[in-house]
Amino acid sequence: MIQFDNVHKSFGPKKVLQGVNLSIAKGSSMVIIGGSGTGKSVMLKSVLGLITPDSGTISVDGHDARTEDRDAFLARFGMLFQGAALFDSMTVWQNVAFRLLRGRLKRPKAEAREIAIEKLRRVGLTPDVADLFPSELSGGMQKRVGLARAIAAEPEIIFFDEPTTGLDPIMSGVINDLIREIVVEMGATAMTITHDMTSVRAIADEVAMLHGGVIQWSGPVAQMDNSGDPYLTQFIAGSAEGPIEAVR
């Protein structure tokens, strides 16, 4: 579904992506791991066209992402942002139905609200939450609302940006389980970026480690612990000793 072919991207003198090659199969859940500042978010933004690579190609479902009609192209994606990124001035249901109230996906207001409440139920929130504002919700509830918004338009591809950041271990587990269930139910292709190894084990079918501007290792999550790759082994263990230099 998503293919990176020799993708390079620099910001001034800083080379971030230096020949990324990666395939994400249709209907699979790929988790990208790597240290802070290694370029995980740059990969994600490059797929969406928010960042333009200096060279190389990114294709989605066999088509060059840069040549597609932007509205139709973006309509295929859902996104759970880090920190949920809800609109403070909108009620919960309006946040969930954001894409259904405007643009090419626009639905009648009553229908959009009905869909929003259905998606809220899917992530474990009751209909009475619909008319609250984000400030009236806990962090875990806000994350669930963000997840409901990500799936409201039934996207083919869903991106998850650090889905458990700022959550306690129990709520992180709840969000991980929800993500896994929803991705499987929808048959969606998922791309997640995270530092949380618990999330990796809960969400991933495949794992790719980005280091030094390239994919250092990729493979099934079941092979991750016995990869034999010293970079991946150090990252999983969270050890200061190894080939990855810790910034002190």
Residue pairs with C-beta under 8 A, 6 or more apart in sequence:
1 24
1 25
1 26
1 27
1 28
1 60
1 61
1 156
1 157
1 189
2 22
2 23
2 24
2 30
2 47
2 58
2 59
2 60
2 157
2 189
2 191
3 22
3 23
3 24
3 57
3 58
3 59
3 60
4 20
4 21
4 22
4 23
4 43
4 56
4 57
4 58
5 21
5 56
5 57
5 58
5 59
6 19
6 20
6 21
6 55
6 56
6 57
7 17
7 19
7 20
7 21
7 43
7 46
7 53
7 55
7 56
7 57
7 58
8 15
8 17
8 18
8 19
8 20
8 53
8 54
8 55
8 56
8 213
9 16
9 17
9 39
9 42
9 46
9 51
9 53
9 54
10 16
10 54
15 213
16 38
16 39
16 42
16 213
17 39
17 42
17 43
17 46
17 53
17 213
18 212
18 213
18 214
19 56
19 213
19 214
20 39
20 43
20 56
20 210
20 213
20 214
20 215
21 214
21 215
22 30
22 43
22 208
22 215
22 218
24 30
24 189
24 191
24 206
25 189
25 206
26 61
26 189
27 187
27 188
27 189
28 189
28 190
28 205
28 206
29 180
29 183
29 189
29 190
29 192
29 203
29 204
29 205
29 206
30 189
30 190
30 191
30 192
30 204
30 205
30 206
30 207
30 208
31 191
31 192
31 193
31 194
31 199
31 200
31 203
31 204
31 206
31 207
31 208
31 221
32 40
32 43
32 44
32 191
32 192
32 193
32 194
32 208
32 209
32 210
33 40
33 193
33 194
33 195
33 197
33 200
33 207
33 208
33 209
33 210
33 235
34 40
34 209
34 210
34 211
34 216
34 235
35 211
35 235
35 244
36 195
38 210
38 211
38 212
38 213
39 210
39 213
40 193
40 210
41 161
41 193
42 51
43 193
43 210
44 159
44 161
44 191
44 193
45 51
46 52
46 53
46 58
47 58
47 60
47 65
47 159
47 191
48 74
48 77
48 159
49 65
49 66
49 70
49 73
52 66
57 64
58 64
58 65
58 66
59 65
60 68
60 73
60 76
60 157
65 73
71 103
71 104
72 104
75 99
75 104
75 105
75 153
75 155
76 155
76 156
76 157
77 155
77 156
77 157
77 158
77 159
78 149
78 150
78 151
78 152
78 153
78 155
78 157
78 158
78 159
78 188
79 150
79 158
79 159
79 160
79 161
80 143
80 146
80 147
80 149
80 150
80 158
80 159
80 160
80 161
80 163
80 179
81 146
81 161
82 161
82 162
82 163
82 165
83 165
83 166
84 134
84 139
84 142
84 143
84 145
84 146
85 146
86 92
86 95
86 134
86 142
86 145
86 146
86 149
87 94
87 95
87 98
87 134
88 133
88 134
88 135
89 133
90 98
90 133
90 134
91 130
91 131
91 132
91 133
92 116
92 120
92 125
92 129
92 130
92 131
92 132
92 133
92 134
92 137
92 145
93 113
93 116
93 117
93 120
93 130
93 131
94 101
94 116
95 134
95 145
95 149
96 115
96 116
96 119
96 120
96 145
96 148
96 149
96 152
97 107
97 112
97 113
97 115
97 116
97 149
97 152
98 149
98 152
99 105
99 149
99 152
99 153
100 106
100 107
100 111
100 112
100 115
100 116
100 152
100 153
101 107
101 109
101 112
105 153
107 115
113 130
115 152
116 130
116 148
116 152
117 127
117 130
119 148
119 149
119 151
119 152
120 126
120 127
120 129
120 130
120 144
120 145
120 148
121 127
122 148
122 151
122 182
123 144
123 145
123 147
123 148
123 178
123 182
124 144
124 174
124 178
125 141
125 144
125 145
125 148
129 137
129 141
129 145
134 142
134 145
137 145
139 166
139 167
139 171
140 167
140 168
140 171
140 174
140 175
143 163
143 164
143 167
143 171
143 175
144 175
144 178
147 163
147 175
147 178
147 179
147 182
150 158
150 160
151 158
151 182
151 186
154 186
155 186
155 188
156 188
156 189
157 188
157 189
157 190
157 191
158 183
158 186
158 188
158 189
158 190
158 191
159 190
159 191
159 192
160 179
160 190
160 191
160 192
160 193
160 194
160 203
161 192
161 193
162 193
162 194
162 195
162 196
163 175
163 176
163 179
163 192
163 194
163 199
163 203
164 171
164 172
164 175
164 176
164 194
164 196
164 198
164 199
165 196
167 175
169 198
172 196
172 198
172 199
173 198
173 202
176 198
176 199
176 202
176 203
177 202
179 190
179 192
179 202
179 203
180 202
180 203
182 188
183 190
183 203
190 203
192 199
192 203
192 204
194 200
194 203
197 236
200 207
200 221
200 224
201 221
204 221
205 220
205 221
206 218
206 219
206 220
206 221
207 217
207 218
207 219
207 220
207 221
207 224
208 215
208 217
208 218
209 215
209 216
209 217
209 218
209 229
209 231
209 232
209 235
210 216
211 231
211 244
216 229
216 231
216 232
217 227
217 229
217 231
217 232
219 227
224 232
224 236
225 236
227 233
230 242
230 243
231 242
231 243
231 244
233 242
234 241
234 242
234 243
234 244
235 244
240 246
